[in-house]
Amino acid sequence: MSKAFNKIISAVALAITLSAPTFAAGMVDLTQMFNQSTRDLADGERISIGQQMISEGRAFSAAKPVEVGDQAEFNSYNLETNRNEKIKATVKKIGKHCYIYLQNGQKVDQKTIDKIANAFDNKIYPQDRSMFGSEWTPGIDDDARIILLLLDIKDGYNPSAGNYAYTGGYFNAGDCYPKSKYPNSNQKEMLYLDINPSDPASDKFLSVVAHEFQHMIHWNYDPKEYTWLNESMSQLAPFLCGYGHPSQIESYLKNTDNNLCGWLDEDMVANYGHVYMWAQYISTRIASTDERRRAFIRRMVSQKSQGMAGINAAIEKQGIKNSAKNLFRNFCVANYLNDDRISNSDYGYPNTLSRFYLNPEIKIDKAPFKGKASVKCWSSKCIKINPAVMKGKKVLVNFSGQKIATTEYKNAFDVALVHYCSDGKELPKVNWLTVKDYKVSQEVVVPAEYDRMLMVVVNRGPETMKAEQAFAKNAGSANFIFSFGSSATSANNIAANKSTTKPKTAKAKSSNTKKSIMSEILASVEKTNASNAKLGKGNQEEQQENAVEYELAINHLISVERLFLAMVKKDIANDSGNIAKEFITFYVNSPKERKICLCGIMRKLKEVLTFEKLQGSAIAAELLDMIEADENSEE
């Protein structure tokens, strides 16, 4: 296992959390970390151990049939030490499709083990395969049965120390490669399932089995699938097996502005809730019958293209007149409206989710009907507006969104007005406004028969594989402004946002603002340097992603620099140099490595101060003396 991989492991929260008050109930999974570590191996030929031995000119003889009571040694991963360790386990049950091994020294009664085997053989195995396809079988070990290893995953679980988080299970793709390619491989198709503190007799435990088995299936078809889409399918698996909706939905309800495709660490549990709702939406709304929906999901899983590109490929093969971007924007409206009575159920969920609604993030009850906000990439923001004074009238709707772009790729907005009745008697109405050049200026008539109105703002990233992940992870939130007015006057009150829109961290000249802008500068510089270091590295796909990441980092750095220098100029004009002084002090007291990172913005600051000094500013002259003194001290 590489050092880089160990760092990834230790940097990510990996937990199925209990119902302790300080944690959101839900699952976070270790599988994707192993998928990343084996990503490069996926390009090679996949062969079984028997095939490898024959290709090497060695005799191959079938292994002795497994029997109850047999013992074996397995490599497992210790999250507490970030190292592999060997454990011994004993066969406790042989099912139709599985072997159940129990770690030596651990206790699970035979009745529970029989229940797990029965659930896997008769529910999880057939249901997951029906929806997602087949695992690699007979696989690397030439044995069609799958190992379910019940063990105490060393994950730091310690309630007495306040650590309630634990890892419920994982699939390690490395086990499907020979040791010559992946030294810690167990060379068997297997799932690792926690029994401390997980309760192996519970449905929650079985839901983990269903979740992880989907990962095994997905790996067989597309070992490079993006995390968000792979996890969406695994989140759907337990529901299909009869174990209900996942508790992570609650976290998503509390964090609605969540990036679907980015899979960022800001709220990992909300990520799982978000992708589950996406999986529910496309699995029930993409086609007219259950079998056609299952066929679509199988096509999507089996695509060699990833993410939104894979969804578009599956749509094309299915012969459906739709697209990933259209599905996403309808999905965003469905999350706030959830009414399946219109547009072929495009804006709702099945009955089992009839009570699911995201609460609008912004509410406006009275004039002026205008505001501003930001929305993450591959996310949405909803404004609830009281239409009482607008009913039956023609109003001008204005909107302007921030363009975030690289040379080749850019974000896109969709804006919908949703009219509905609080009593549900009238069918709701969804009106997609015309967005041109990131702006809307459109007259609409607010229907008199509705007492509720929503504006849903959708921010999408590029769908191409070359840019989807890099853009989603690095683009940041896009700002937007909106207004509702009775005449064209409102159009004059809404200025077009530019790509240099101020970051949310800088709103005033308080000490918090100074610290925020300096933190923003440092983070932007470090991000740009890190992105620059990756340019030209990796395979062609990675090089393309790195180029997008670097360009977005540069654009953000330019935006932050402009903001900072504008703040400095305004500060000096007000006979105060506090913002520049704070930055210079920060720079002077920084170690050499940090100064190297900040030298570019320091040079631009000196140019601004030199100009202001020539205009007679004593403050600028004093600040330049501070910089010069530091430079002289270094000489």
ZADO-927590 format. One record per residue (C-alpha): x, y, z; residue in one letter; residue number from 1. Coordinates in steps of 0.05 Angstrom, whole numbers, padded with zeros to 5 digits, always signed. Layout:
N
NODE   east  north     up rest  nr
NODE      X      Y      Z    A NUM
...
This chain:
635
NODE   east  north     up rest  nr
NODE +00000 +00000 +00000    M   1
NODE +00030 +00067 -00021    S   2
NODE +00044 +00124 +00028    K   3
NODE +00000 +00169 -00015    A   4
NODE -00058 +00120 -00006    F   5
NODE -00047 +00118 +00069    N   6
NODE -00053 +00194 +00070    K   7
NODE -00118 +00190 +00032    I   8
NODE -00145 +00139 +00082    I   9
NODE -00127 +00181 +00142    S  10
NODE -00156 +00244 +00111    A  11
NODE -00225 +00217 +00099    V  12
NODE -00280 +00204 +00150    A  13
NODE -00299 +00131 +00143    L  14
NODE -00359 +00115 +00184    A  15
NODE -00426 +00084 +00195    I  16
NODE -00449 +00128 +00252    T  17
NODE -00493 +00110 +00310    L  18
NODE -00552 +00151 +00333    S  19
NODE -00510 +00191 +00382    A  20
NODE -00533 +00264 +00384    P  21
NODE -00466 +00291 +00358    T  22
NODE -00470 +00249 +00294    F  23
NODE -00516 +00246 +00235    A  24
NODE -00539 +00175 +00226    A  25
NODE -00513 +00145 +00161    G  26
NODE -00459 +00108 +00125    M  27
NODE -00393 +00128 +00096    V  28
NODE -00354 +00074 +00061    D  29
NODE -00281 +00054 +00052    L  30
NODE -00291 +00021 -00016    T  31
NODE -00276 +00082 -00058    Q  32
NODE -00207 +00090 -00026    M  33
NODE -00188 +00021 -00050    F  34
NODE -00218 +00036 -00119    N  35
NODE -00172 +00096 -00124    Q  36
NODE -00111 +00054 -00105    S  37
NODE -00126 +00003 -00159    T  38
NODE -00149 +00051 -00213    R  39
NODE -00086 +00042 -00255    D  40
NODE -00091 -00034 -00251    L  41
NODE -00159 -00031 -00285    A  42
NODE -00126 -00017 -00352    D  43
NODE -00091 -00085 -00352    G  44
NODE -00117 -00153 -00371    E  45
NODE -00159 -00187 -00319    R  46
NODE -00141 -00260 -00308    I  47
NODE -00154 -00313 -00254    S  48
NODE -00099 -00345 -00213    I  49
NODE -00107 -00409 -00253    G  50
NODE -00099 -00371 -00319    Q  51
NODE -00038 -00335 -00292    Q  52
NODE -00005 -00400 -00271    M  53
NODE -00018 -00432 -00339    I  54
NODE +00009 -00371 -00376    S  55
NODE +00072 -00376 -00334    E  56
NODE +00080 -00450 -00353    G  57
NODE +00062 -00476 -00284    R  58
NODE +00014 -00533 -00269    A  59
NODE -00053 -00512 -00241    F  60
NODE -00095 -00557 -00198    S  61
NODE -00162 -00538 -00168    A  62
NODE -00161 -00520 -00095    A  63
NODE -00190 -00567 -00043    K  64
NODE -00264 -00554 -00034    P  65
NODE -00279 -00508 +00024    V  66
NODE -00312 -00541 +00084    E  67
NODE -00343 -00514 +00147    V  68
NODE -00289 -00510 +00200    G  69
NODE -00233 -00493 +00151    D  70
NODE -00188 -00436 +00172    Q  71
NODE -00155 -00384 +00127    A  72
NODE -00110 -00323 +00135    E  73
NODE -00132 -00257 +00104    F  74
NODE -00103 -00188 +00095    N  75
NODE -00147 -00134 +00126    S  76
NODE -00138 -00060 +00135    Y  77
NODE -00127 -00027 +00202    N  78
NODE -00153 +00044 +00199    L  79
NODE -00123 +00061 +00267    E  80
NODE -00052 +00048 +00243    T  81
NODE -00064 +00058 +00168    N  82
NODE -00031 -00009 +00155    R  83
NODE -00050 -00077 +00130    N  84
NODE -00052 -00133 +00180    E  85
NODE -00065 -00208 +00176    K  86
NODE -00123 -00241 +00212    I  87
NODE -00146 -00312 +00215    K  88
NODE -00218 -00333 +00205    A  89
NODE -00259 -00397 +00204    T  90
NODE -00313 -00420 +00156    V  91
NODE -00379 -00420 +00194    K  92
NODE -00428 -00429 +00136    K  93
NODE -00429 -00448 +00062    I  94
NODE -00488 -00420 +00026    G  95
NODE -00510 -00426 -00046    K  96
NODE -00473 -00363 -00066    H  97
NODE -00428 -00349 -00007    C  98
NODE -00378 -00372 +00045    Y  99
NODE -00385 -00339 +00113    I 100
NODE -00319 -00333 +00151    Y 101
NODE -00316 -00308 +00223    L 102
NODE -00253 -00276 +00251    Q 103
NODE -00222 -00321 +00303    N 104
NODE -00235 -00296 +00373    G 105
NODE -00301 -00261 +00353    Q 106
NODE -00370 -00288 +00370    K 107
NODE -00431 -00291 +00326    V 108
NODE -00483 -00344 +00341    D 109
NODE -00500 -00396 +00287    Q 110
NODE -00572 -00372 +00281    K 111
NODE -00548 -00303 +00260    T 112
NODE -00497 -00332 +00212    I 113
NODE -00552 -00375 +00180    D 114
NODE -00595 -00312 +00174    K 115
NODE -00539 -00275 +00138    I 116
NODE -00528 -00333 +00090    A 117
NODE -00602 -00339 +00076    N 118
NODE -00610 -00264 +00064    A 119
NODE -00551 -00262 +00017    F 120
NODE -00570 -00324 -00023    D 121
NODE -00644 -00310 -00030    N 122
NODE -00651 -00235 -00028    K 123
NODE -00587 -00194 -00035    I 124
NODE -00551 -00235 -00088    Y 125
NODE -00611 -00242 -00136    P 126
NODE -00637 -00171 -00126    Q 127
NODE -00571 -00136 -00135    D 128
NODE -00554 -00177 -00197    R 129
NODE -00624 -00165 -00226    S 130
NODE -00615 -00090 -00221    M 131
NODE -00541 -00079 -00232    F 132
NODE -00513 -00140 -00268    G 133
NODE -00463 -00194 -00248    S 134
NODE -00400 -00194 -00208    E 135
NODE -00337 -00224 -00240    W 136
NODE -00351 -00298 -00235    T 137
NODE -00321 -00347 -00222    P 138
NODE -00270 -00292 -00211    G 139
NODE -00197 -00291 -00193    I 140
NODE -00202 -00353 -00150    D 141
NODE -00244 -00393 -00200    D 142
NODE -00298 -00401 -00147    D 143
NODE -00367 -00372 -00159    A 144
NODE -00382 -00364 -00085    R 145
NODE -00367 -00297 -00052    I 146
NODE -00332 -00293 +00016    I 147
NODE -00368 -00253 +00070    L 148
NODE -00315 -00240 +00122    L 149
NODE -00344 -00221 +00190    L 150
NODE -00292 -00184 +00230    L 151
NODE -00279 -00127 +00278    D 152
NODE -00255 -00073 +00231    I 153
NODE -00203 -00032 +00268    K 154
NODE -00231 +00037 +00257    D 155
NODE -00220 +00074 +00323    G 156
NODE -00290 +00063 +00349    Y 157
NODE -00287 +00083 +00423    N 158
NODE -00351 +00112 +00454    P 159
NODE -00316 +00126 +00521    S 160
NODE -00270 +00174 +00484    A 161
NODE -00327 +00205 +00446    G 162
NODE -00313 +00169 +00380    N 163
NODE -00379 +00139 +00358    Y 164
NODE -00359 +00132 +00284    A 165
NODE -00342 +00064 +00255    Y 166
NODE -00334 +00030 +00188    T 167
NODE -00390 -00017 +00172    G 168
NODE -00358 -00054 +00114    G 169
NODE -00321 -00048 +00049    Y 170
NODE -00302 -00081 -00017    F 171
NODE -00228 -00079 -00034    N 172
NODE -00219 -00083 -00110    A 173
NODE -00147 -00101 -00097    G 174
NODE -00169 -00171 -00077    D 175
NODE -00190 -00184 -00149    C 176
NODE -00118 -00176 -00174    Y 177
NODE -00060 -00225 -00165    P 178
NODE -00008 -00210 -00113    K 179
NODE +00041 -00194 -00169    S 180
NODE +00000 -00132 -00183    K 181
NODE -00029 -00118 -00114    Y 182
NODE +00016 -00147 -00059    P 183
NODE -00038 -00146 -00005    N 184
NODE -00090 -00181 -00048    S 185
NODE -00127 -00239 -00017    N 186
NODE -00139 -00263 -00089    Q 187
NODE -00213 -00276 -00075    K 188
NODE -00279 -00240 -00087    E 189
NODE -00298 -00219 -00016    M 190
NODE -00333 -00167 +00027    L 191
NODE -00308 -00144 +00095    Y 192
NODE -00365 -00135 +00144    L 193
NODE -00358 -00104 +00213    D 194
NODE -00387 -00139 +00275    I 195
NODE -00363 -00088 +00327    N 196
NODE -00404 -00048 +00341    P 197
NODE -00447 -00069 +00281    S 198
NODE -00500 -00119 +00299    D 199
NODE -00497 -00176 +00249    P 200
NODE -00568 -00197 +00267    A 201
NODE -00596 -00131 +00245    S 202
NODE -00625 -00108 +00179    D 203
NODE -00576 -00050 +00181    K 204
NODE -00519 -00101 +00176    F 205
NODE -00553 -00135 +00117    L 206
NODE -00562 -00067 +00083    S 207
NODE -00486 -00059 +00086    V 208
NODE -00478 -00127 +00052    V 209
NODE -00525 -00104 -00004    A 210
NODE -00489 -00037 -00010    H 211
NODE -00420 -00069 -00016    E 212
NODE -00441 -00124 -00064    F 213
NODE -00464 -00070 -00113    Q 214
NODE -00393 -00042 -00110    H 215
NODE -00366 -00110 -00128    M 216
NODE -00414 -00114 -00188    I 217
NODE -00399 -00044 -00210    H 218
NODE -00325 -00056 -00207    W 219
NODE -00333 -00115 -00255    N 220
NODE -00363 -00070 -00309    Y 221
NODE -00330 -00003 -00296    D 222
NODE -00273 -00003 -00245    P 223
NODE -00261 +00071 -00258    K 224
NODE -00332 +00095 -00245    E 225
NODE -00336 +00162 -00209    Y 226
NODE -00348 +00158 -00135    T 227
NODE -00415 +00195 -00135    W 228
NODE -00448 +00151 -00187    L 229
NODE -00420 +00086 -00159    N 230
NODE -00443 +00105 -00089    E 231
NODE -00512 +00125 -00115    S 232
NODE -00522 +00054 -00141    M 233
NODE -00497 +00023 -00076    S 234
NODE -00543 +00068 -00036    Q 235
NODE -00601 +00043 -00078    L 236
NODE -00584 -00031 -00068    A 237
NODE -00609 -00038 +00005    P 238
NODE -00676 -00006 -00013    F 239
NODE -00685 -00056 -00071    L 240
NODE -00670 -00112 -00022    C 241
NODE -00725 -00089 +00025    G 242
NODE -00683 -00053 +00078    Y 243
NODE -00716 +00015 +00071    G 244
NODE -00690 +00085 +00057    H 245
NODE -00622 +00103 +00085    P 246
NODE -00617 +00150 +00144    S 247
NODE -00568 +00196 +00107    Q 248
NODE -00629 +00229 +00075    I 249
NODE -00636 +00268 +00140    E 250
NODE -00567 +00298 +00131    S 251
NODE -00583 +00318 +00060    Y 252
NODE -00647 +00352 +00085    L 253
NODE -00602 +00394 +00130    K 254
NODE -00550 +00409 +00077    N 255
NODE -00589 +00420 +00013    T 256
NODE -00536 +00459 -00025    D 257
NODE -00494 +00397 -00036    N 258
NODE -00451 +00382 -00097    N 259
NODE -00479 +00318 -00129    L 260
NODE -00418 +00301 -00172    C 261
NODE -00360 +00332 -00132    G 262
NODE -00362 +00283 -00073    W 263
NODE -00327 +00334 -00029    L 264
NODE -00311 +00325 +00045    D 265
NODE -00353 +00385 +00068    E 266
NODE -00411 +00340 +00090    D 267
NODE -00396 +00268 +00070    M 268
NODE -00459 +00241 +00101    V 269
NODE -00502 +00290 +00061    A 270
NODE -00467 +00265 -00002    N 271
NODE -00494 +00196 +00011    Y 272
NODE -00565 +00223 +00021    G 273
NODE -00560 +00265 -00041    H 274
NODE -00536 +00210 -00088    V 275
NODE -00589 +00163 -00059    Y 276
NODE -00644 +00210 -00079    M 277
NODE -00613 +00216 -00148    W 278
NODE -00612 +00140 -00154    A 279
NODE -00684 +00136 -00132    Q 280
NODE -00703 +00189 -00182    Y 281
NODE -00670 +00159 -00244    I 282
NODE -00689 +00088 -00226    S 283
NODE -00763 +00104 -00221    T 284
NODE -00771 +00161 -00271    R 285
NODE -00727 +00143 -00330    I 286
NODE -00775 +00093 -00363    A 287
NODE -00847 +00069 -00362    S 288
NODE -00839 -00001 -00333    T 289
NODE -00798 -00035 -00278    D 290
NODE -00763 -00079 -00328    E 291
NODE -00744 -00020 -00373    R 292
NODE -00718 +00018 -00313    R 293
NODE -00676 -00042 -00292    R 294
NODE -00650 -00048 -00363    A 295
NODE -00630 +00025 -00361    F 296
NODE -00593 +00018 -00294    I 297
NODE -00556 -00043 -00320    R 298
NODE -00536 -00005 -00382    R 299
NODE -00512 +00053 -00340    M 300
NODE -00470 +00009 -00294    V 301
NODE -00439 -00027 -00354    S 302
NODE -00417 +00036 -00391    Q 303
NODE -00342 +00045 -00396    K 304
NODE -00353 +00120 -00395    S 305
NODE -00363 +00150 -00326    Q 306
NODE -00409 +00199 -00291    G 307
NODE -00458 +00241 -00332    M 308
NODE -00425 +00217 -00397    A 309
NODE -00442 +00145 -00377    G 310
NODE -00514 +00165 -00363    I 311
NODE -00520 +00198 -00431    N 312
NODE -00491 +00136 -00464    A 313
NODE -00542 +00092 -00428    A 314
NODE -00598 +00138 -00448    I 315
NODE -00577 +00133 -00521    E 316
NODE -00573 +00057 -00519    K 317
NODE -00640 +00054 -00484    Q 318
NODE -00671 +00095 -00540    G 319
NODE -00700 +00146 -00492    I 320
NODE -00711 +00219 -00512    K 321
NODE -00677 +00250 -00452    N 322
NODE -00609 +00274 -00427    S 323
NODE -00569 +00276 -00363    A 324
NODE -00575 +00351 -00357    K 325
NODE -00651 +00348 -00366    N 326
NODE -00656 +00293 -00314    L 327
NODE -00615 +00333 -00266    F 328
NODE -00655 +00398 -00271    R 329
NODE -00721 +00360 -00265    N 330
NODE -00691 +00322 -00205    F 331
NODE -00675 +00389 -00172    C 332
NODE -00747 +00413 -00180    V 333
NODE -00774 +00346 -00156    A 334
NODE -00734 +00354 -00091    N 335
NODE -00773 +00417 -00073    Y 336
NODE -00840 +00402 -00105    L 337
NODE -00847 +00326 -00102    N 338
NODE -00913 +00322 -00140    D 339
NODE -00916 +00266 -00191    D 340
NODE -00983 +00287 -00222    R 341
NODE -00953 +00327 -00280    I 342
NODE -00903 +00318 -00337    S 343
NODE -00902 +00242 -00334    N 344
NODE -00882 +00244 -00260    S 345
NODE -00818 +00283 -00277    D 346
NODE -00826 +00326 -00214    Y 347
NODE -00841 +00275 -00161    G 348
NODE -00821 +00210 -00126    Y 349
NODE -00858 +00145 -00113    P 350
NODE -00906 +00137 -00055    N 351
NODE -00853 +00112 -00008    T 352
NODE -00820 +00180 -00012    L 353
NODE -00883 +00222 -00016    S 354
NODE -00864 +00260 +00048    R 355
NODE -00795 +00279 +00023    F 356
NODE -00785 +00354 +00011    Y 357
NODE -00725 +00400 +00013    L 358
NODE -00741 +00465 +00048    N 359
NODE -00729 +00528 +00006    P 360
NODE -00664 +00561 +00029    E 361
NODE -00691 +00632 +00019    I 362
NODE -00760 +00659 +00036    K 363
NODE -00788 +00727 +00013    I 364
NODE -00856 +00746 +00040    D 365
NODE -00861 +00819 +00019    K 366
NODE -00831 +00871 -00028    A 367
NODE -00778 +00883 -00051    P 368
NODE -00778 +00815 -00084    F 369
NODE -00704 +00810 -00098    K 370
NODE -00641 +00780 -00069    G 371
NODE -00574 +00748 -00080    K 372
NODE -00544 +00681 -00062    A 373
NODE -00495 +00628 -00086    S 374
NODE -00503 +00556 -00108    V 375
NODE -00452 +00500 -00114    K 376
NODE -00436 +00464 -00178    C 377
NODE -00485 +00407 -00192    W 378
NODE -00533 +00434 -00140    S 379
NODE -00594 +00478 -00134    S 380
NODE -00620 +00535 -00091    K 381
NODE -00693 +00550 -00080    C 382
NODE -00727 +00616 -00065    I 383
NODE -00798 +00614 -00037    K 384
NODE -00837 +00676 -00055    I 385
NODE -00905 +00699 -00030    N 386
NODE -00943 +00713 -00094    P 387
NODE -01003 +00747 -00061    A 388
NODE -00992 +00816 -00090    V 389
NODE -00972 +00788 -00158    M 390
NODE -01032 +00742 -00171    K 391
NODE -01060 +00750 -00240    G 392
NODE -01009 +00804 -00258    K 393
NODE -00953 +00807 -00308    K 394
NODE -00886 +00813 -00274    V 395
NODE -00815 +00819 -00300    L 396
NODE -00768 +00766 -00275    V 397
NODE -00694 +00782 -00276    N 398
NODE -00637 +00736 -00260    F 399
NODE -00562 +00740 -00269    S 400
NODE -00514 +00683 -00253    G 401
NODE -00439 +00680 -00247    Q 402
NODE -00402 +00648 -00305    K 403
NODE -00346 +00602 -00283    I 404
NODE -00304 +00580 -00342    A 405
NODE -00239 +00552 -00367    T 406
NODE -00216 +00556 -00439    T 407
NODE -00260 +00497 -00460    E 408
NODE -00311 +00487 -00405    Y 409
NODE -00362 +00527 -00366    K 410
NODE -00420 +00521 -00319    N 411
NODE -00493 +00531 -00339    A 412
NODE -00556 +00554 -00304    F 413
NODE -00628 +00531 -00308    D 414
NODE -00683 +00572 -00274    V 415
NODE -00754 +00548 -00261    A 416
NODE -00815 +00582 -00233    L 417
NODE -00859 +00533 -00196    V 418
NODE -00932 +00550 -00180    H 419
NODE -00972 +00506 -00133    Y 420
NODE -01028 +00507 -00081    C 421
NODE -01018 +00493 -00008    S 422
NODE -01080 +00449 -00007    D 423
NODE -01057 +00409 -00067    G 424
NODE -01124 +00416 -00103    K 425
NODE -01094 +00448 -00166    E 426
NODE -01042 +00413 -00208    L 427
NODE -00976 +00449 -00200    P 428
NODE -00944 +00486 -00258    K 429
NODE -00870 +00487 -00275    V 430
NODE -00845 +00542 -00321    N 431
NODE -00773 +00538 -00345    W 432
NODE -00748 +00608 -00359    L 433
NODE -00703 +00626 -00418    T 434
NODE -00631 +00634 -00395    V 435
NODE -00586 +00669 -00445    K 436
NODE -00514 +00690 -00431    D 437
NODE -00526 +00673 -00357    Y 438
NODE -00584 +00722 -00352    K 439
NODE -00660 +00720 -00351    V 440
NODE -00704 +00780 -00367    S 441
NODE -00773 +00752 -00379    Q 442
NODE -00844 +00775 -00368    E 443
NODE -00890 +00722 -00338    V 444
NODE -00962 +00722 -00313    V 445
NODE -00968 +00697 -00242    V 446
NODE -01029 +00650 -00243    P 447
NODE -01084 +00674 -00197    A 448
NODE -01105 +00604 -00175    E 449
NODE -01040 +00588 -00138    Y 450
NODE -01019 +00612 -00069    D 451
NODE -00947 +00587 -00071    R 452
NODE -00889 +00603 -00117    M 453
NODE -00817 +00578 -00119    L 454
NODE -00757 +00599 -00160    M 455
NODE -00709 +00540 -00168    V 456
NODE -00639 +00558 -00191    V 457
NODE -00598 +00500 -00218    V 458
NODE -00523 +00504 -00229    N 459
NODE -00494 +00450 -00275    R 460
NODE -00422 +00435 -00293    G 461
NODE -00397 +00404 -00358    P 462
NODE -00419 +00332 -00372    E 463
NODE -00358 +00310 -00411    T 464
NODE -00312 +00259 -00377    M 465
NODE -00253 +00304 -00392    K 466
NODE -00278 +00357 -00345    A 467
NODE -00336 +00332 -00301    E 468
NODE -00297 +00313 -00239    Q 469
NODE -00243 +00367 -00241    A 470
NODE -00295 +00421 -00254    F 471
NODE -00344 +00396 -00201    A 472
NODE -00290 +00391 -00148    K 473
NODE -00255 +00458 -00162    N 474
NODE -00305 +00507 -00192    A 475
NODE -00333 +00530 -00125    G 476
NODE -00401 +00563 -00114    S 477
NODE -00430 +00609 -00167    A 478
NODE -00463 +00674 -00145    N 479
NODE -00530 +00698 -00172    F 480
NODE -00579 +00755 -00163    I 481
NODE -00653 +00758 -00179    F 482
NODE -00713 +00805 -00176    S 483
NODE -00787 +00807 -00191    F 484
NODE -00818 +00873 -00212    G 485
NODE -00878 +00903 -00247    S 486
NODE -00839 +00941 -00300    S 487
NODE -00773 +00943 -00337    A 488
NODE -00747 +00987 -00280    T 489
NODE -00727 +00925 -00243    S 490
NODE -00681 +00907 -00299    A 491
NODE -00639 +00968 -00284    N 492
NODE -00631 +00947 -00213    N 493
NODE -00598 +00881 -00228    I 494
NODE -00527 +00885 -00251    A 495
NODE -00493 +00829 -00289    A 496
NODE -00447 +00787 -00246    N 497
NODE -00377 +00779 -00271    K 498
NODE -00329 +00721 -00261    S 499
NODE -00294 +00766 -00210    T 500
NODE -00354 +00767 -00163    T 501
NODE -00331 +00777 -00091    K 502
NODE -00321 +00714 -00050    P 503
NODE -00368 +00709 +00008    K 504
NODE -00309 +00716 +00056    T 505
NODE -00300 +00790 +00041    A 506
NODE -00359 +00834 +00057    K 507
NODE -00332 +00888 +00104    A 508
NODE -00267 +00916 +00131    K 509
NODE -00272 +00881 +00198    S 510
NODE -00215 +00842 +00228    S 511
NODE -00252 +00779 +00209    N 512
NODE -00254 +00803 +00137    T 513
NODE -00179 +00816 +00138    K 514
NODE -00165 +00747 +00164    K 515
NODE -00214 +00717 +00114    S 516
NODE -00183 +00751 +00054    I 517
NODE -00113 +00731 +00076    M 518
NODE -00135 +00659 +00087    S 519
NODE -00169 +00661 +00019    E 520
NODE -00106 +00688 -00014    I 521
NODE -00061 +00636 +00018    L 522
NODE -00109 +00579 +00002    A 523
NODE -00116 +00602 -00070    S 524
NODE -00041 +00609 -00080    V 525
NODE -00027 +00540 -00050    E 526
NODE -00083 +00509 -00092    K 527
NODE -00054 +00540 -00155    T 528
NODE +00016 +00516 -00139    N 529
NODE -00008 +00446 -00123    A 530
NODE -00048 +00444 -00188    S 531
NODE +00011 +00470 -00228    N 532
NODE +00055 +00414 -00200    A 533
NODE +00007 +00362 -00228    K 534
NODE +00006 +00389 -00299    L 535
NODE +00030 +00339 -00350    G 536
NODE +00030 +00281 -00301    K 537
NODE -00010 +00217 -00304    G 538
NODE -00047 +00185 -00362    N 539
NODE -00084 +00225 -00415    Q 540
NODE -00148 +00226 -00375    E 541
NODE -00113 +00251 -00312    E 542
NODE -00074 +00303 -00352    Q 543
NODE -00139 +00332 -00379    Q 544
NODE -00170 +00334 -00309    E 545
NODE -00107 +00367 -00281    N 546
NODE -00109 +00420 -00335    A 547
NODE -00181 +00438 -00318    V 548
NODE -00164 +00440 -00244    E 549
NODE -00105 +00486 -00256    Y 550
NODE -00144 +00533 -00300    E 551
NODE -00200 +00539 -00248    L 552
NODE -00148 +00551 -00193    A 553
NODE -00115 +00606 -00234    I 554
NODE -00182 +00639 -00248    N 555
NODE -00200 +00638 -00174    H 556
NODE -00132 +00665 -00154    L 557
NODE -00140 +00723 -00203    I 558
NODE -00209 +00738 -00175    S 559
NODE -00183 +00738 -00103    V 560
NODE -00123 +00782 -00121    E 561
NODE -00168 +00833 -00155    R 562
NODE -00214 +00834 -00095    L 563
NODE -00156 +00843 -00047    F 564
NODE -00123 +00899 -00087    L 565
NODE -00191 +00935 -00095    A 566
NODE -00199 +00931 -00019    M 567
NODE -00129 +00960 -00010    V 568
NODE -00143 +01018 -00057    K 569
NODE -00209 +01034 -00023    K 570
NODE -00177 +01029 +00046    D 571
NODE -00121 +01078 +00027    I 572
NODE -00172 +01126 -00004    A 573
NODE -00206 +01127 +00064    N 574
NODE -00140 +01146 +00097    D 575
NODE -00130 +01076 +00126    S 576
NODE -00079 +01025 +00105    G 577
NODE -00100 +00971 +00154    N 578
NODE -00117 +00917 +00103    I 579
NODE -00050 +00924 +00067    A 580
NODE -00014 +00929 +00134    K 581
NODE -00045 +00865 +00159    E 582
NODE -00024 +00829 +00096    F 583
NODE +00047 +00857 +00098    I 584
NODE +00054 +00837 +00171    T 585
NODE +00028 +00768 +00154    F 586
NODE +00078 +00763 +00097    Y 587
NODE +00138 +00789 +00138    V 588
NODE +00125 +00738 +00193    N 589
NODE +00116 +00680 +00145    S 590
NODE +00169 +00627 +00134    P 591
NODE +00209 +00629 +00069    K 592
NODE +00167 +00575 +00036    E 593
NODE +00103 +00614 +00047    R 594
NODE +00135 +00679 +00022    K 595
NODE +00153 +00644 -00042    I 596
NODE +00080 +00625 -00051    C 597
NODE +00057 +00697 -00037    L 598
NODE +00111 +00734 -00076    C 599
NODE +00066 +00744 -00137    G 600
NODE +00012 +00780 -00099    I 601
NODE +00064 +00819 -00059    M 602
NODE +00093 +00845 -00125    R 603
NODE +00024 +00869 -00147    K 604
NODE +00012 +00901 -00080    L 605
NODE +00078 +00939 -00086    K 606
NODE +00055 +00964 -00155    E 607
NODE -00010 +00991 -00125    V 608
NODE +00026 +01023 -00066    L 609
NODE +00078 +01055 -00112    T 610
NODE +00023 +01086 -00153    F 611
NODE -00013 +01112 -00091    E 612
NODE +00053 +01140 -00064    K 613
NODE +00062 +01179 -00129    L 614
NODE -00007 +01208 -00118    Q 615
NODE +00017 +01235 -00051    G 616
NODE -00007 +01181 -00003    S 617
NODE +00035 +01181 +00060    A 618
NODE +00002 +01116 +00081    I 619
NODE +00025 +01081 +00018    A 620
NODE +00096 +01108 +00029    A 621
NODE +00096 +01080 +00100    E 622
NODE +00073 +01012 +00075    L 623
NODE +00126 +01010 +00022    L 624
NODE +00178 +01025 +00076    D 625
NODE +00153 +00963 +00114    M 626
NODE +00162 +00920 +00052    I 627
NODE +00231 +00949 +00037    E 628
NODE +00254 +00937 +00109    A 629
NODE +00235 +00864 +00104    D 630
NODE +00271 +00857 +00037    E 631
NODE +00334 +00889 +00065    N 632
NODE +00333 +00844 +00126    S 633
NODE +00333 +00783 +00081    E 634
NODE +00393 +00808 +00042    E 635
